[in-house]
C-alpha cells in the first residue's frame, strides 16, 4: 500500500503604510491629504512525499 502526502506551508507578511500632511487653523477648519497603501509578501513551500506501508496478513 502506498500513501501520498502533498503539504503546502504558506507564510504571509503584510505592512500597512500611511503618509499624510495637513493644516489646521482652528478646531472647525482642517485640510489635508492622506494616502494609505499595503505591502504584502507571500511565500509558499510545498512538500511531497510517499510512504510505503505493508500491512500484516490476517489469518
Secondary structure as GFF3:
##gff-version 3
##sequence-region A 1 59
A	DSSP	beta_strand	2	26	.	.	.	ID=ss1
A	DSSP	beta_strand	29	52	.	.	.	ID=ss2
###
